[in-house]
Amino acid sequence: DAKTTQPNSMESNEEEPVHLPCNHSTISGTDYIHWYRQLPSQGPEYVIHGLTSNVNNRMASLAIAEDRKSSTLILHRATLRDAAVYYCIQPNTGNQFYFGTGTSLTVIP
Amino acid sequence: ETGVTQSPTHLIKTRGQQVTLRCSSQSGHNTVSWYQQALGQGPQFIFQYYREEENGRGNFPPRFSGLQFPNYSSELNVNALELDDSALYLCASSLGLAFTDTQYFGPGTRLTVL
């Protein structure tokens, strides 16, 4: 079963920042948090991952709470192409992914 | 670096039949994972293969089986198809088993069971 919980859906206006929350209350010291997104009619694609400190890449930023029981994926300027389902994943041993239902992001022009 | 490919794209079968789905991983990736995604749901972990050995299985019955080959290809076999097996089947390859290894997903095979 998935170890994370996310809101089912969120909306954002185009070119505004988006903060997608995730709760992972059972996380332990060596567990990473991964974010993937799935655009319509495609397989999931990697967005970002992190362990303790905040992480940035060209797609997004990941802010991890000090107690590591929650994290937030930040899209700095949402575009229409960012409309997708975003999954927050806490992998099992062997980097096995148990997906939840994710957050469906709608970007409003 | 080529991406992960899957074949066929779409497939229609009838109840009770058997099906084989294929996946071609990225070269050098020792791990392949298979997922089932029903409409409106997140992908569900079926099983994982690492260097041609099954390395973990989700909550799926034994009629779901797999193979991984040395040439970075793999198969998902489903016997005695049921209507509920209708779904998008995704494979994902990664370098190894580390928590930092990115999984690269294929576009999926859409299976319809009538």
Interface residues (C-beta under 8 A of the other chain):
Chain A: A2 T30 D31 Y32 Y36 Q42 G43 P44 E45 Y46 H49 V85 Y87 P91 N92 T93 G94 N95 Q96 F97 Y98 F99 G100 T101 G102
Chain B: V4 T31 S33 Y35 Q41 G42 P43 Q44 F45 Q48 Y50 N55 G56 G58 L90 A92 S94 G96 L97 A98 F99 T100 D101 T102 Q103 Y104 F105 G106 P107 G108
